[in-house]
């Protein structure tokens, strides 16, 4: 991390020095011309010089900003590769250990059942992780695909909640939700399900792991010509300065409570890309670290999602 900050500061320092030297050159040039005996004959030279120096300074600043952005992208990609390596090696090592243990004689039936369940969980984790990578790649290069269908809003929310409860082995009803039963959406149902499952998965994953009861809630409402979906949790929260960055590709909030949980930094990027494809917007709300998060999606019925009752 320290070397990354140092490498980012270098182009900023160079750009600052360039601007200062350019300003000094400009001031010196003006003084030389103004102190000359025939100012009028040198005025065209002054104009050309001013324009040229302003252009140089602008190019220098733009180049530095672009360079910093590229370096940040490389840093995020390096972090992503590290995450991918960990996310692949950890379940694969677990699978190998389970298989080696199953080969041993004398195992009880209950022990075999537990090992098979562990293997199933690891395969499910790998499958979800790979799906996130493939979806992120598709929306980045193709802008997503549209497969329009109809679905009841309440049915869609209920199905997503049940999937996440099974995935995290929660008791039925652990995730509370509310949605109008008489609202039917005509939209890309698969994309909307992917969005909601990602948000719910994050809400559960980043909830406290101690004895505090889980609190995750989904609120679905219809507000005039908008469908509004809220996913609320009381988890680790998001520092206010990172509320917009969490939707960047490969970005993970640099706090210990996030680093200790597996993730690729792609989930919310996929969410934002799919929501935009559906003609909506997604925003993150949090009072800070440890104070929970509220993710809000607003889908405009005049665009890719139609509402019927």
N, C-alpha and C positions, 0 to 999 in steps of 0.2 A: 504493500500500500504506500509506503514511504517513497519508493522509487517511482511509483506511478505519479504521485503528486509532484515530485521533482521534475519528471519529464514533461508534465503539463505546464509547469511554471516557466520552463525555458523559453518556449515560443512567446509567452506573454511578456517576459522580460525583454526579449529581443524586439518585439513589436513596440514596446514602450520606448526603448532606446531609439528605435527608428523614427518614431513620431517626434521625440524630443529633438533629435538631430535635424529633422526636416523643418521643424518650427524655428530652430536656431538659424538654419540656413536661410529660411524665408525672411526672418527679421534682419539678418545681416545683409541680404540682397537688397531689401527695401532701403536700409540705411545707406548703402553704397550708392544706390541710384539717386536717393533724395539729396545726398551731399555732393553729387556731381553738378557741374556748372550748367549743363544742358539737360534738364529733366524731361522736357517734352520729347526730345528725340529718342529717349530711352524708355518711354512709357510702354510701348508695345512689348519690349523685353520684360518689363515688370509684369504685365498681364500674362504673358506666356509662362513666365516663371511661377507665378502664383497658381495658375491652372495646373501646371505640371506637378508642383509639389502637393497640391491638394489631391490630385489623382494618385500620386505615389503613396501618400498617407492612407488614403481610402483602401488602396490595394493591399497595403501592408496589414491594415486592421482586418480586412476580410479574409486574407490569407491566414492570419493567426487564429481567427475565430474558427475557420474551416479546419485548420490543423488540430486545434484543441478538440473539436467535435469528433474528428476521425480518431484521435488518440483515445478519447473516451469510449468510442465504439469498439476499438480494439481491446480496451480494458474490459468492457462488458462481455465481449466475445470470449476473451480468455477466461473470465470468471464463469461464463456459460460452459465452456469446455471442461473446466474443473468440476462443475456441478454435474455435467453429463457423465464424466468419468466415475464420479462417486455414485450417482444414481444407477448406473449400470453395474458397477462392480459389487456394490453392497447386496442387492437381491441375488445376483448370480453366485456370489460367495455363499449366501444363505441357502440357495437351492442346492449347490454342490454339497454342502454340509448335511442337509436333510437327506439327500440321496445316499451319501456315504453311511449315514446313521441307519437308514432303512435297510441297508444290506446286512446289518448286524443281526445275529440271531438272539433270540430271547426277549425281543421287544414285546411289550404288552399291546393289546389291541388299542387301548386308549392312547398310548404313546404314538402308535402309528397314525391314529386319527389326527392327533395334534400336529405331527410332522407334515401330513398331507395338507392340513389347513394352512400351515405356515408357507408351504410351497404355493398353494393357491393364492395366498395374499401377495407373495412376491411376484408371481406372474401377473396378477391384477395391477400391481404397482408399475411394473414394466410396461404393460399394455397402455395404461393411462399416460405414462410419461412419453411413450413413442407417439401416441395419438396427439398429444400437445405439440410435439415437434413437427409432425406432419401437417397439422392444421395451421400452425404458425407459418410454415413454409408456403402452404397453399394460399393463405390470405395475403402474404407478402408479395407473391409473384403473380397470382391470378385475380386477386381482389375477392376471392370467395366465389361460391356458386349459389344460385338461387334454385330452390326446389319448393315451389309454393304449394301449400296444403292448408287445410282447415284443422283447427284444434280448439277445444274448449280451454279457456284460460285456467280455470280451476283444475281441470284434468292434467294440464301440462305442469302446473306447479306441484300438484300431488305426486305425479310420476317422478319428477326430479327429486323431490324430497325423499321419496321412498328409496330411490337408487342410492342417494348419498348415505342414508341411514344404514342400508345393507353394506355399502362399501366400508363404512367405518364401524360396523358392528354395533350400532346404536339400537336402543329399544325403539320400537314403533312409537311415534309421537314425540320423540326427543327434539325434533325440529318442528317448531310451531309455524303455522302458515294461515293466511286468509286470502281469499280471492272470490270475486263474484261468480256464481255458478251459471249465470245466464249470458256470459260474454264469450263470443266465439271469435277467434283471430284467424285471419287469412294471411299467412306469412310463411317464411322459411322456418318451419317448425324445428327441423334438425339443428339449424343454427341457433335458434332461441333456446332450445334445450341445452346445447353445448355451453352457451353463455351462463344460464342459470346453474347448471351443474358445476361449472368452474367456480362461480362465486360461492356456492354452498360448500364446495370442497375446501376452499380457502377459509371460509368462516369456521368450519369444524377444525381444520388442521391448525389454525392459529388461535384457537381458543385455549384457555388455561388447561394444563394437564394435571393440576392438583385435585383436591377433593371438592373444589367449587363446581356446582352443577353447570352443565352445558346450557348456554343460552344462545340459540340461533333462531332467527325468525325471518320469514318471507312475507312481505305485504304486497299484494297485487291489486291495483285500483285502476279505474278508468277515469281520467280527468279531462273532461271536454273531448278533445280529439287526440288525447294521448293515452297510451298505456304506460303506467308507472309501476316498475318493479323495484322493491327495496329488499336488500339482504342485510340484516342487522346482527351484529354479534357483540360480545363483551370480551373480546380477545386481546391480543397484544397491541392492537392499535397501530396507527401510522403517524410518525412525526409530521407536523403540518407542512414543513418545507419539502416533504417527499410526496405529497398528495397527488401531484400531477406526474411525477417521475415513475410512479408504480405502474403506469401503463406503457412505459418504454420497454422495448424488446431487451431481454436479458437482465433487466434491472431488478435487484432485490434490495430491500431496505437494509442498510448497513447497521443493524443492531443485533445483539446476541440472541434475542428471542426469536428472530427470523433465521439466523444462521444455523441454529440448532435443529431446524425442521427442514426436511428434504424439499427441494423445489428447483425449478429451472429458470425462473424469471420470465416465463413465456405465457403463463396462464392469463394474466390481466391484459397482456398485449393481444392475445387471441380474443378475449372478451371485447376489448375496444374495437378491434378490426371488424368483428362480426356485427357488433351493434351499429357501427357506421354503415356497414353493408345493408342493414335493415332500416336505415334512414333515421337512426336515433343517436342518442349520446349517453355516455356513462360517466358518472362523477363519483369520486371517493370523498367521504367525509369522516373526520376523526378529530377528537380533541387532543390527541397526542398519544405517545407510547403508553401502553397499558390501559387505555381508556376505550377500547373497542372501536369498531368501524361500521359505517353505514355506506353501502354501495347502492347508488340509485341509477336506474335505467329509465330513460324516457323515449318511447317509440312514437313517432309521429304517424297518426293514422292516414295522413294525406300522402304518405310516401310508400314504403314497402310493406307496411302492416295495416290491414283493414280490420275494422271492428264492427261486429254485428251482434245484436242482442235479441 
